[in-house]
Amino acid sequence: MTRCTESSGGMESRMINLFEVAETNEMIARENLDVRTITLGISLLDCIDADLSKLNEKIYHKITTVARDLVKTGDAIEKEFGIPIVNKRISVTPMALIGSAACQSKEDFVTLAQTMDRAAQAVGVNLIGGYSALVSKGMTKADELLIRSIPEALHSTKRVCSSVNLGSTKTGINMDAVRLMGDIIKETAVISQDKDSADCMKLVVFCNAPDDNPFMAGAFHGVTEADAVINVGVSGPGVVKTALTRVRGENFEVLCETIKKTAFKVTRVGQLVAQEASRMLGIPFGIVDLSLAPTPAIGDSVADILCEIGLEYAGAPGTTAALALLNDQVKKGGVMASSYVGGLSGAFIPVSEDQGMIDAVTAGALTLEKLEAMTCVCSVGLDMIAIPGDTENTTIAGIIADEMAIGMVNQKTTAVRIIPAIGKGVGEKVEFGGLFGYAPIMPVNPFSCEAFVNRGGRIPAPIHSFKN
């Protein structure tokens, strides 16, 4: 008998999803498939107040009210479906906007970060993002104060993540902000040097930052979003790698179809979790971000996928082509599985979080310059890369500027999350533990870009950005 009522149709749709999840049991059990995060985005625009104490009070109340059931809901979904949900997180409206009326100093902004941290602790989430500023064309006084407060804000909190959008295809690159971020990243490294400059792990800079990214450290709740929204980030490098072992030696058509079909199944798992979280919390579903985000666990590596495609090491000739193929097929599989694929979606290539990338760096197959070339075709950019602690601030700014230019010209999101390891140099390593792993310190080109970075002003948008 055909069911055509709205309620039975909803149940039937849910059962189809349950069947699809049952198909992925082996992926979960043996191949490191997980939902990396449920991220609840919360708008704080209605919290804006010129009184700093009232602003902090409103922020704490809004976060703890909207997110009070987030962790409990994630745990319930995990138990019901047997799907590992590694993190439950929150993103909020960029704090430079929220604090602009009340914050007259960088110390004032630090109090907002501390309030975010207390609220995150109260509801039990892993991380909270949105200590952010959007300065691709220029900086307000509040933007600059927030940026200058980042080192102390990250050092005095445990769960707060910070991001700054420095450029876009439409506006160009704010080189004043790029230069400032070179200083801020170094200052963040120095203030946390007793723990291998680990505060830098919670800080990322972007070109073309998406409004709906559920992954930290870059998550913030965009001003175009609803009052609250559920975004899910799902990851499965091990699943893709295992699938490719079954088609060794086959041609590129078979290779691409295998990646695409696997990405489809992984995305459906994320779609189910997002729908269930949305239903249980009564909060709209936003997007599924299908990003092959690795962990230090053996078999959960994007670099290993590249080797399975046919490379001796990530970084060998052919790496950029292999990564482009992987990224494209992951996206194609994802968009067939869900109407709302967003965020970053594709392949991440962090160094410290991917054992295969670490091995490639150690073997000498992978350099900073090769990583930069790979970012032209991957989903993010230079991610979780440790460099010598004595690297000049202007050199850090130059590395950022190069990455922002790739994003601007190619109309894609690019990012830099870099860790100057204070007191350490090439041949040593930094240890972060857990999902963050460890990283060998990579050499940096020793030649200066100081005169270039210190010019000031803005690199204009490319000609193809003019499309109105």
N, C-alpha and C positions, 0 to 999 in steps of 0.2 A: 504494500500500500504506500502510495506517495504521500509524504508529509509536506504540507505547504503552509502551516501556520508559522507566524513569526517566532513563537517560543520554541516550537519543535525544530525549526530551521536553525535557531541559535544553538540548541543542544546538539543537532546533527553536525554542525560546523565544529563544535567543541570535540565531538567524538572522532571526527576526521583528524583533528590535531593530535588527539590522544594516540590514535593509531600510528601517526607519523613519529611521535615520540617513542613509542614502543620499538619502532624500527631502529632507533638510534641508541638502544640500550648498550650495545657493545661499544659504541663510540664513547659513551659516558664511562663505562666500566674499565675500558682498556686503552683508550686513545686520548685521554685528557680533555674530552669535550666538556665545556662548562659554560654557564652564563656568567660572564666575568663581573657584571654589575647590573643591578637595578638602581637607576639614578632618578631620584625625585627632584624635578626642577620646581623651584618656588620663587614667585615674583615678590620682591620686597618694595615695590614702588609705593604701595600704600603705607609703608612704614616711615617714609621720609618725614623728618622733623628737624627744625632748626635747633632744638634743644638736644644736646648730645646724650644726656642720660635718658631722656624719653626715647630717643632713637634706638639706643641699645636695648631698652626694655621692649620696645615694639618688635625689633628683630628677633630677640630671644623668644618672645611669645608666638610670633608668626611661625617660626621654624618648628618649635616644639609642638605647636598645635597641629599643623598640617602634616608633619612627619611622625606623629606619635605612634602610628601603627605600621610604619614602613618595615622595620626589621621583623616584627611579628608576622607580617604578610609574606615577606620573603621566605622566612623559615617554614611557613605553612605550605607554600608552593613547593619548596624543596622537598618537604616530607611527602606531599601528595603525589608528585610526579617523579620523584627520584632524580631530579635534575640538580646538580650542584650549582648553587648561586654563591659565588665566592665573596662578593662585596655588596653591601647596601650603602648607597651614597646619596648625597644631596648636592645640588647646585643652586646658586642664588643669583639674582640680578647683579651685574657688575657693581662692586661696592664703591667704586669711584663715583657712580651716579647717586647711589643711596646716601653717601656721606657728604655730598657736596655742600649742602646747606648747613650742616652742623660742625664739620671738621675744619678747624682753622690751623691745624698743625699735623705733622706726621704722627705725633704721639696720639692725637685724637683718633686717627685712622687705626692705629694699633688696637685701641679699645674695641673697635668693631670686629677685628679679627679674633680677639679674645672672646667676644660674645658669640661669634660663629662657632668657635671651638667648644664653648660651654654647651651651646645648644646641640651640637653634634654629639657630644658625649652624653647628654641627657637622653637622646633618642636612640643611642647605641649604634650609630653608623660609623663606617670605617674612615671616610674622608668627606670633607665638604669643600666644594669649589665655588669660585666666584669672587675671591679677593682679587679683583680684576679691573683693568682699565682698557678702553678702546681708543687708541690714539693714532690711528693710521694716517690722519691728516694734520693733526695738531693736538696739543695738550692744554686742557683747562688747568686752573690752579689746583683743583681737586685731584685731577689725574696725576699731576706731578707729585703732589703730596702723598698720594697712595703709593706711587711707584717708589718714592724715596723711603717709605715706611716698610717696604717688603722684607728687608733683611730681619728687622726686629719683629715684625708680625709673624713670620714663619718660625723664627727662633723661639718665640714665647708661646707657641701653640703646637699641638701634636697632630691635628687632623686637617688644618686649613691648607688649601692649595691655591696657588696664585698664577694668573696668566695675564699677559699683556699683548694686545693685537697691535702690531707695529706697521702694518701695511695692507694694502688690498689692490686688486686689479683695477678697481674704479678710482682709487685715490692716490696711488703711488706708495712710496715708503717714507715714513717720517724718520729722517736720519738723526734728528735731535734726540728722539726717543731711543733709537738704536744705540747711539753713543751713550746715553744715560744707562741703558740696560747693560752695556758692557761693564760699567761701574757697579751697578746693583748686583749683578751675578757674582762678581768678584767679592763684593762686600758680604753677600749671603754665604759665600764659601768660607770667608775668613771667620765670620761669627760662629760658624759651626765646624771649625777645623778639628775640634776634639773628637768628632764623630765622622771623620773622613768627608767633611763638607757636605753632609747628607741633606741639609736644608735645600740645596739646589735641586734635589729630586722633586721637590714640590713646586717648582717654578718653571714655567715654559713661556716662550714668546712665539707669536704666530704672525703669519700673513694669511689673509682670508679665513679668519677663524669662523667656524660654523656656530650658529646660535644654539644648536641642539646636540652638542657633543656630550655623551655620557661618561667619557673616559677622562680620568685625572692624569696630569694636573691641569688640563686645559678646559675642564667643564665650567660653564657658567650658563645661567638661565637668560636667554636673549630677550630683549625688550619687545620683540614681536611675538613672543610666546604667550600662552594663556596664563592664568593666575597660578596654576600648578599643572604639571604634566609628568607622565611616566615615560622615561626612555630606558631602553635595555641595550646593553652591549654584550654581544655573544662572541665567543672565540673558540677556534678549534684547529690550530696548526697541526696537532697530532693526528686528527681525523683526516685532513687533506694528505699528509705525508703517508699515512697507511694506505689510503686509497690509491695513491700513485705507485706504491710498491707492486700493485697488482697489474700495472700496465707498463712495466719497464720494457723499453725497447720499441714501444708503439710510436706511431707518428704523432705529429703535433695536434691533429684533429682529435684523436683519441685522448691525448693528454688534456686538451682543453675541455672536452666533454666531461671527463672524469672530475676535474676541478669544479666545473660549473654545477654538476649534479650534487656533488658533496656539499658545496656552499649552499645550495638550495635546501638540503636537509638540515644543515646547521641553522640556517636562518629561520626555518619553521619552528625549531625549538625556541628560539628567541621570541618569535611572534606569539607562541602560546604563553610563555611566561609574561610577556608584556600585557597581553589581553587579560590574563588572570589577575595580575597585579592591579591593572586598571579597574577591573570589575570589583575586586575586593576592597579597594581603597576609595572607589567612587571618584577617581581622578582620570582625566582623559589620557589615552595612549598617544604618545608622540611618535617616536621612531624606534626602529631596530637598527643598531649599528653593528654590522657584521665586519669585525676587524680581526684578522689573524694576529692576535696579541700574544706573544710567547711568554713563557715563564722559564725560570732556570731548570725546571724539571726535565729530565732526559725524555726525548720524544715529543717535546712540546715547543718545537723550534721552527721559525720561518727559514732560518739558514739551512736546516735539514731538508726542508721542502726543495730549496734551490739545488741542493746536492742530489736529491732524488730525481730532479728534472734532468740532471746530467753534469753538474759541476763538481770538481774535486773539492773546492771550498767556495763559500760565499766570497766574492771578490775576484774570482777568476774571470778571464775574458768570457763574455756571454752573460755575466751576472745581471746587468741592467736589462737585457732583453728577456731573460728568464723571469725577473721580478715584474716587468711590465706585463708579460703574459699572465702570471699568477694574479696580479692585482685586477686585471681586466676581467678574467673569468670569475673571480670571487664576486665582483660587483654584478656581473651578468646573472650569476646564480642567485644572488641575493635579491635583485629587483624582480625576478620571477616569483620569488617566494613570498614577498611582502610588498604591499603598495606603499609602505612608509619606511623604506630604507633611507637612512640619513646619517648624520654625524660625520664620521671620518670614513668608515667602511672601506676595507681593503687589507693590505698587508702592512704591519708595523715592522720596523727594523731597528729596535733598540739594541744596544750592545750589552749592557749589564744584565738585561732580563732574558737573554737568549744564549744558551750554552753553545749553540753552533756558531753564533756570531763571535763569542768570546774565543772559541777555538780558532776561528779564521783570523782574528786579530793576532793571537798568539803565534800562529804559523807564519805571519807576515803576508797573508793573502789579502787582507782587508786594511785599507788606509782611510784616513779622514777624507781624502780627495775622492776615493772611490765611493765612499758612503754618500758624499754630496751628489755624485752622479746618479746614484741609485734613488735619491730623494726626488729626482725629476719624474719618477714613474711610480713611487710608492704612495702611501696614504698620509704620511705625516712628514718626517724630515729627520734631522740629526737628533737622535733620541737617546738619552741616558749614556752619554759619551763622557768619559773621564779624560781630562787633559792635564798637563803639568800645572801645578799651583802657581808657578811664577809667570804664566802666560800673561802678556800685557792686556790691560783692559781694552785697549783699542783693537787688539787682535781678536779678542772675543767679539767685539762689536763688528769687526769685518767679517767674521764667520757668520754672524747673524745676518748681516746685510746681504751676503751671497745667497743665503737660504731664502730670505724674503724676496729677493729678485727672481729666484726660480718660481716661487709661488705666484708672484705678481704677473710675470710674463706668460706663464702657462695656465693662468686662471684656475689654480688649484690651491688647496690648503697646504702650507708648509709650516714647519715649526722647528725650534731649537730648544732642547733641554740638555744643557751641558754642565759638567761638574769640574771646575778647576780644583784639583785636589791639593789643598794648601800643604806645603811641606813635603810633597811627593813629586816624583818625576817619572819619565819613561822607564819602563822595566819594572815598576812597582804596580800595585793594584789597590783599589778601594773596595771595602766590604760593606754591603748594606743589609744583607740578610733577607729572608722571606722571598716574596715575589720580586724584589728588586735585585737580588743576586749580588754579583761582584763584577768589577770591570777592570781590565788592564788599562793602564794610562797610555793614551795614544800620543804620538808626536804631532806637533803642530808646526806648520811652515814658519820658519824663524824670521822671515822678512817683514818689514813694517808696512802697515797701511794707515799709520797715524795721520798723515796729512790728508788722506782721503776722508777718513771718518770725521775729522775735525772741521771739515768745510761747513757743516751745519745746513739746516734747511730741509728740503724735501726732494727726493727723486720722483719726477713726475710719472703719472700713470702711462702705460704704453698706448700707442695709437689705437690698437684694436679694442681698447676699453671703452672707446667713445661709441656707444650703441644706444642712443636714446631717440 
